[in-house]
């Protein structure tokens, strides 16, 4: 029986290693517990792949990925299972949509912005810079947002005309 505690024994070694790498790179996005023990995620690979996982407590009842891999458990499923395992370990549980809406009102964007400003006001740059760097390494969306915000686009047209 495949469980969240032993699923690494059911993946081929190469698939396991690739799945761990995807997980560590932050390729698992939009992981949601759609309903209790029913999970969906998007995993960035060559393309974005949709993964669905059904659990019953710790038991993995079913999983599916829309990637072209013809084996049993692909690297996208491995990465998603690792993300689910981590999410369950941290104690984050399924929250019904109605409850999410009421909670989201309590955490409006202005409230979150104020909280972040307070954190940054007391943060030590010697700790903040390594933290941001490490976070960017493991979270693709954050890394891309940093690039977009802080690396200005180069105007290649003006370079071409000046040196022609």
N, C-alpha and C positions, 0 to 999 in steps of 0.2 A: 504494500500500500504506500503510495506516494504522499508525503506530508511536507509541510513547510520546514520540518526539522531534518528531513533526509533527501529532499529532491535532488541534491547535487549527485547522489548515487545513481540517478536515472538519466543524467545528461552525459553525452559523450564528452571526454576530457577537453577536446578543442572547443566544443560548443560551450561548455562550462566556463572556460577561460575567456572566451569572447563575451559571454553574457555578463560575467563579473566586470570585464572592462567597460562594457556599455553602461552598466549600473554605476560604476565609479565615475564615469565621464558625465553622468547626469543625463543620459539619453532617454531615460524614462520620464515622460512628461504627462501632465494631466491625469495622474493616477487618481482614480475616484472609486469609492465604494458605492456603486450605483444603487445597490440595495444590500441588506445584510449578507455578507459573504459572497457578493457578486461584484467583481472588480473589473474595471476597464482602464486601459492606459494607451497612450501613444508612445511608441518607441522610435527615436530617430535612428535611422540606419542609412542605407543607400537611398531609401525613401522613408517616409513616415509610415510605420506599420501599426495597425490596431491589434491590441492583445486583449483577450477576455479570459478571466479566470473565475472558476466557481470553487468555493471552499465549503467545507462543513467542519467547523471548528478548525483543527490543524490539518485536516485531510484535504488534499487537492483532488477534487471530484472531476474537474474538466478544465481544459485550457485550449485556446485556439489563437492562432496568429495568421494574419492575412499575407504574410511574406511567402515567397516561392519555395522555401526550404521543404524538402520532401521527407525529412526524417521525422522522428516523433516530437522531441522537444527542441525548439530552436533557441538561438541566443537571445531573441527578443522576449521569449517566455521566461527564460532564466533571469534576465535583467528585471522583468516585471515581478517575478516571484521574490527576488531579493528585495525589491522596493516594498512589496506588500509585507514581507517578513519584518523589515525595518519599521514600517508604519505601525504594525501590530505591536512590536516591541516597545515603541515609544508611547503606546496607549491611545493613539488617535483612533477613534471608533466611528462607525457610521452615524451620520447625523441626517435625519429626514429633511427634505427640501424646505418644508415649512419652518423648521427650527433654524435651518441655515439662514433663511431670509431675516428672521428676527435677530439672530446673532450678527448678521452682516450690518444691520442698522447700528448696533452698538460699536462696531468697528468701522465707522465711516472713514473715507479717505482722509478727511481732515484730522480725525482722531489719530490715525496711523501716522500721518505726517508730523503731527505734534510730538508723538512718542519718539519718532526717529530723530527729530531735531534735538530732543532732550538727551537721547543717547549719544548723538554725535557731539553735543556740547561738552560732555564729560569724558569722551573717549580719548585715549592717549594715542597719538599718531604712530608711535612705535609698535603698538599692538594692533591698531586699526589697519595699517597697510598690509602686514602679513595675513591678517584675517581676510581682507578683501581679495588679496592675491590667491590664497588657498581656495576661497569660495568660488572665484572665477574659474579656477582650474577644474573644479568638480561640477559646475553648473553652467551648461552651455548658454542658456538664455541670459543669465547674468553677464557672462563674458561677452556675448554679442551686444548686449545693452551698453556695456562699458565702451566697447569699440565704437559703437554708433555715436555715443555721447562725446567721447573724448579724442577720437582720432578724426580730424577734419578730412573731408574729401579733398583729394588733390585735383586741381583743375588741369587736366592733361591737355585740353585744347590749347590753353595759353602756352604751355611748354612746347607743343608741337609747332605753333606758329613762330615762336621766338627763335627756335633753332633751325628752322628750315632754310 
